[in-house]
Amino acid sequence: MFRMFALCLCWWCLTGVFGESVSVTEGDSITLNTDTQILKVDIQWKFGAENSIIAKIKLKLQIFSTIDNTLNGRFRDRLKLDNQTGSLTIMNIRSEHAGDYKVLITGEKLTTKSFSVSVYARLPVPVLIFNSSQCSSSVQYCSVLCSVVNVSAVSLSWYKGNSLLSSISVSDLSISLSLPLEVEYQDNNTYSCVINNTISNHTTHLDIHTLCELYEGHPGSLLVLISAAGSLLIISAVGIFYICRKHRKTDQEVEIQSEITYAETVFSKRRVYKSIKTYNLRSAQYKEMFCHLMLILRRI
């Protein structure tokens, strides 16, 4: 029993097995270090459960190469081998490159070093929008929605200063996330929405006065708009009444002038033309005022 234990301990000392976990963002580059200098050693890099060879160094034959056609070209034009240390760099990494890597260093003793590489998608920036589907019961409050799309293995959170208010998480599924927040218009605290995963995060800060007043309008501003709209309605009603009355008077003038002599008829026609021209001008003016009124009402 003692001999078996001693043999296993001796083998562990000779081989030297080490492991390391590494996380990286998709699209970045990562270097897996051998922590050695090439003097009289051979190096072989393997990937996955099948131990597929993806790079190797043989000093006696002066071979320093990466193997692009392994695994149907998964690593083509992405591997770079350091001829001095044997370290391997994976460039523009993708999710398909996540997994277990192993390097065999053969010299005076056999050293094996393994790496577990996790690849995370690049995080989007949280977007803040006015939450019209959740109208507040009080005009003193504004409802805001923080949203991100096509994310996985992340958390989305609202913070008030450095204090966590609420949070939601998703596992490996690629979905969209939304997290609501209701704040007072007069609130001067700092609010921020944060998305994060194991290795990175993005933050968007809430500007209450800009976002909420842009979509909803401050209660005081709303009263001013309503008052202005009411005034324009009264002016429009008076204008329409005046136009109708003027139009009725013009029709009566035309009937009276038809019974006068030829010379007077010519004079009367000029007056009628002048009245009609004035009528058309004022109609256009009131029509323009009415269009402005409708535009203001839509904004309200």
C-alpha positions as CSV (number, residue, x, y, z in Angstrom):
1,M,0.0,0.0,0.0
2,F,2.8,2.4,0.9
3,R,4.7,1.5,-2.2
4,M,1.6,2.3,-4.4
5,F,1.2,5.7,-2.6
6,A,4.9,6.5,-3.1
7,L,4.7,5.5,-6.8
8,C,1.7,7.8,-7.4
9,L,3.4,10.7,-5.6
10,C,6.5,10.2,-7.6
11,W,4.6,10.2,-10.9
12,W,2.7,13.4,-9.9
13,C,6.0,15.1,-9.2
14,L,7.4,14.1,-12.5
15,T,4.5,15.0,-14.7
16,G,3.3,18.2,-12.9
17,V,-0.4,18.6,-13.7
18,F,-1.7,22.2,-13.4
19,G,-5.2,23.6,-14.2
20,E,-6.4,27.2,-14.8
21,S,-9.8,28.8,-15.6
22,V,-10.0,31.7,-18.0
23,S,-12.9,33.9,-19.1
24,V,-12.9,36.1,-22.2
25,T,-15.4,38.3,-24.1
26,E,-16.4,37.2,-27.6
27,G,-14.3,38.9,-30.3
28,D,-11.3,39.5,-28.0
29,S,-7.9,37.6,-28.0
30,I,-6.6,35.5,-25.2
31,T,-3.1,34.0,-24.6
32,L,-2.7,30.6,-22.8
33,N,0.8,30.8,-21.2
34,T,3.1,27.8,-20.7
35,D,5.2,29.6,-18.1
36,T,8.4,28.1,-19.5
37,Q,11.2,28.9,-21.9
38,I,11.9,26.7,-24.9
39,L,15.4,25.2,-24.5
40,K,15.3,21.5,-25.2
41,V,11.6,20.8,-25.0
42,D,8.8,19.9,-27.4
43,I,5.3,21.3,-27.0
44,Q,1.9,20.1,-28.2
45,W,-1.4,21.9,-27.8
46,K,-4.6,19.9,-27.7
47,F,-8.3,20.9,-27.6
48,G,-11.6,19.3,-26.5
49,A,-12.5,15.9,-25.1
50,E,-11.0,14.2,-28.2
51,N,-7.6,15.9,-27.6
52,S,-7.4,17.2,-31.1
53,I,-3.9,18.6,-31.9
54,I,-4.1,22.3,-32.8
55,A,-0.5,23.4,-32.5
56,K,3.0,21.9,-31.9
57,I,6.7,22.7,-31.6
58,K,9.5,20.1,-32.3
59,L,12.9,21.7,-31.8
60,K,15.0,19.0,-33.4
61,L,13.0,19.2,-36.6
62,Q,12.5,23.0,-36.3
63,I,8.8,22.7,-36.6
64,F,6.7,25.6,-35.2
65,S,3.2,25.2,-36.6
66,T,-0.5,25.7,-36.0
67,I,-2.9,23.2,-37.5
68,D,-5.8,25.0,-39.3
69,N,-7.7,22.0,-40.7
70,T,-8.4,20.4,-37.3
71,L,-12.1,20.2,-36.3
72,N,-13.2,21.3,-39.8
73,G,-11.2,24.5,-39.7
74,R,-12.6,25.8,-36.5
75,F,-9.3,27.5,-35.6
76,R,-8.3,28.6,-39.1
77,D,-6.4,31.9,-39.1
78,R,-7.1,32.3,-35.3
79,L,-4.0,30.7,-33.7
80,K,-0.6,32.2,-33.0
81,L,2.3,30.3,-31.5
82,D,5.1,32.0,-29.5
83,N,8.3,30.4,-30.7
84,Q,10.2,31.5,-27.5
85,T,7.8,30.3,-24.8
86,G,5.4,28.0,-26.7
87,S,2.4,30.1,-25.4
88,L,-0.7,29.9,-27.6
89,T,-2.8,33.0,-28.6
90,I,-6.4,32.6,-29.8
91,M,-7.5,35.7,-31.8
92,N,-11.0,36.9,-32.4
93,I,-12.4,34.2,-30.2
94,R,-16.0,32.9,-30.6
95,S,-18.3,30.8,-28.5
96,E,-17.3,27.7,-30.5
97,H,-13.8,28.0,-29.1
98,A,-14.9,27.6,-25.5
99,G,-13.8,24.4,-23.8
100,D,-10.8,22.6,-22.4
101,Y,-7.2,23.2,-23.7
102,K,-4.2,21.1,-22.8
103,V,-0.5,21.7,-23.4
104,L,2.1,18.9,-23.1
105,I,5.6,20.0,-22.5
106,T,8.2,17.3,-23.0
107,G,11.7,17.9,-21.6
108,E,13.6,16.5,-18.6
109,K,10.1,15.7,-17.3
110,L,6.7,15.7,-18.8
111,T,4.6,18.7,-17.7
112,T,0.9,19.0,-18.5
113,K,-1.0,22.2,-18.1
114,S,-4.8,22.5,-18.7
115,F,-7.0,25.5,-19.3
116,S,-10.8,25.8,-19.1
117,V,-11.8,28.7,-21.4
118,S,-15.3,30.3,-21.1
119,V,-16.4,32.8,-23.8
120,Y,-19.1,35.4,-23.0
121,A,-21.1,37.4,-25.5
122,R,-20.3,41.1,-25.7
123,L,-22.8,43.0,-23.5
124,P,-25.2,45.6,-25.0
125,V,-25.7,49.0,-23.4
126,P,-29.0,49.2,-21.4
127,V,-31.7,51.4,-23.1
128,L,-34.0,53.5,-20.9
129,I,-37.5,54.3,-22.3
130,F,-40.7,55.8,-20.9
131,N,-43.0,53.0,-19.7
132,S,-46.3,54.0,-21.3
133,S,-47.9,50.6,-20.6
134,Q,-47.6,51.3,-16.8
135,C,-49.2,54.7,-16.4
136,S,-48.7,55.9,-12.8
137,S,-51.8,56.5,-10.6
138,S,-50.3,59.9,-9.7
139,V,-48.9,62.6,-12.0
140,Q,-46.1,63.0,-9.5
141,Y,-44.4,59.7,-10.6
142,C,-42.7,58.6,-13.8
143,S,-42.4,55.0,-14.9
144,V,-39.2,54.0,-16.7
145,L,-38.2,50.7,-18.4
146,C,-34.6,49.5,-18.7
147,S,-34.3,47.0,-21.6
148,V,-31.6,44.8,-23.3
149,V,-32.1,42.3,-26.1
150,N,-30.5,39.0,-27.1
151,V,-28.5,38.4,-23.9
152,S,-27.6,35.3,-22.0
153,A,-25.9,34.5,-18.6
154,V,-26.4,38.1,-17.4
155,S,-28.0,40.1,-14.6
156,L,-30.0,43.4,-15.1
157,S,-30.3,45.7,-12.1
158,W,-31.5,49.1,-10.9
159,Y,-29.4,51.1,-8.5
160,K,-30.2,54.1,-6.4
161,G,-26.7,55.5,-5.8
162,N,-24.8,52.5,-4.7
163,S,-27.8,50.7,-3.3
164,L,-29.4,47.8,-5.2
165,L,-33.2,48.4,-5.8
166,S,-34.1,45.4,-8.0
167,S,-32.5,42.8,-10.2
168,I,-33.4,40.1,-12.7
169,S,-31.1,37.3,-14.1
170,V,-31.1,35.0,-17.1
171,S,-29.2,31.7,-17.6
172,D,-27.7,30.5,-20.9
173,L,-30.9,31.2,-23.0
174,S,-30.6,34.2,-25.4
175,I,-33.6,36.4,-24.6
176,S,-34.6,40.0,-24.0
177,L,-34.8,41.5,-20.5
178,S,-36.8,44.4,-19.1
179,L,-36.8,45.9,-15.6
180,P,-39.3,48.7,-14.6
181,L,-38.7,51.6,-12.1
182,E,-41.1,54.2,-10.8
183,V,-39.6,57.5,-9.5
184,E,-40.9,60.9,-8.5
185,Y,-40.5,63.8,-10.8
186,Q,-38.8,65.9,-8.1
187,D,-36.5,63.1,-7.0
188,N,-32.9,64.3,-7.1
189,N,-31.2,60.9,-6.4
190,T,-29.0,59.2,-8.9
191,Y,-30.5,56.2,-10.6
192,S,-28.7,53.8,-12.9
193,C,-29.4,50.6,-14.8
194,V,-26.5,48.0,-14.9
195,I,-26.1,44.9,-17.0
196,N,-23.3,42.6,-16.0
197,N,-21.8,39.1,-16.4
198,T,-18.8,37.4,-14.9
199,I,-16.2,39.6,-16.6
200,S,-17.8,42.9,-17.7
201,N,-20.6,45.3,-17.2
202,H,-22.3,48.3,-18.8
203,T,-24.2,51.2,-17.0
204,T,-26.8,53.7,-18.2
205,H,-27.7,56.6,-15.9
206,L,-31.3,57.9,-15.7
207,D,-32.0,61.6,-16.3
208,I,-35.4,61.9,-14.8
209,H,-36.2,65.4,-16.0
210,T,-35.2,64.8,-19.6
211,L,-36.7,61.3,-20.1
212,C,-40.0,61.7,-18.3
213,E,-40.9,65.3,-19.4
214,L,-40.0,64.4,-23.0
215,Y,-42.7,61.7,-23.2
216,E,-45.2,62.6,-20.5
217,G,-44.9,66.3,-19.9
218,H,-44.5,67.9,-16.5
219,P,-47.9,68.5,-14.8
220,G,-47.4,72.2,-14.7
221,S,-46.5,72.3,-18.4
222,L,-49.5,70.2,-19.2
223,L,-51.8,72.8,-17.6
224,V,-50.2,75.6,-19.6
225,L,-50.8,73.6,-22.8
226,I,-54.5,72.9,-21.9
227,S,-55.1,76.6,-21.2
228,A,-53.5,77.7,-24.5
229,A,-55.6,75.1,-26.3
230,G,-58.8,76.3,-24.7
231,S,-58.0,79.9,-25.7
232,L,-57.4,78.9,-29.3
233,L,-60.7,77.0,-29.3
234,I,-62.6,80.1,-28.2
235,I,-60.8,82.2,-30.8
236,S,-61.6,79.7,-33.5
237,A,-65.3,79.5,-32.6
238,V,-65.6,83.3,-32.7
239,G,-63.8,83.4,-36.1
240,I,-66.0,80.7,-37.6
241,F,-69.1,82.6,-36.4
242,Y,-67.8,85.8,-38.0
243,I,-67.0,84.0,-41.3
244,C,-70.5,82.5,-41.5
245,R,-72.1,85.9,-40.7
246,K,-70.0,87.7,-43.3
247,H,-70.8,85.0,-45.9
248,R,-74.6,85.5,-45.3
249,K,-74.2,89.2,-45.7
250,T,-72.3,88.8,-48.9
251,D,-75.0,86.6,-50.4
252,Q,-77.6,89.3,-49.6
253,E,-75.5,92.0,-51.3
254,V,-75.3,89.9,-54.5
255,E,-79.1,89.5,-54.6
256,I,-79.7,93.2,-54.1
257,Q,-77.2,94.3,-56.7
258,S,-78.8,92.1,-59.4
259,E,-81.8,94.5,-59.6
260,I,-79.7,97.7,-60.2
261,T,-78.8,99.2,-63.6
262,Y,-75.9,98.0,-65.7
263,A,-73.5,100.7,-64.6
264,E,-74.3,100.1,-61.0
265,T,-73.9,96.3,-61.5
266,V,-70.4,96.8,-62.6
267,F,-69.7,98.8,-59.5
268,S,-71.4,96.2,-57.4
269,K,-69.4,93.4,-58.8
270,R,-66.2,95.0,-57.8
271,R,-67.5,95.3,-54.3
272,V,-68.6,91.7,-54.3
273,Y,-65.2,90.6,-55.6
274,K,-63.5,92.6,-52.9
275,S,-65.7,91.0,-50.2
276,I,-65.1,87.5,-51.6
277,K,-61.3,88.1,-51.6
278,T,-61.4,89.3,-48.0
279,Y,-63.5,86.3,-47.1
280,N,-61.0,83.9,-48.7
281,L,-58.1,85.5,-46.9
282,R,-59.7,85.4,-43.5
283,S,-60.8,81.7,-44.1
284,A,-57.2,80.8,-44.8
285,Q,-56.0,82.5,-41.7
286,Y,-58.5,80.7,-39.5
287,K,-57.7,77.4,-41.2
288,E,-54.0,77.9,-40.3
289,M,-55.0,78.7,-36.7
290,F,-57.1,75.6,-36.5
291,C,-54.2,73.4,-37.8
292,H,-51.9,74.8,-35.1
293,L,-54.6,74.0,-32.5
294,M,-54.8,70.4,-33.7
295,L,-51.0,70.0,-33.6
296,I,-50.9,71.2,-29.9
297,L,-53.8,68.9,-29.0
298,R,-52.0,65.9,-30.5
299,R,-48.8,66.7,-28.4
300,I,-51.0,66.8,-25.3
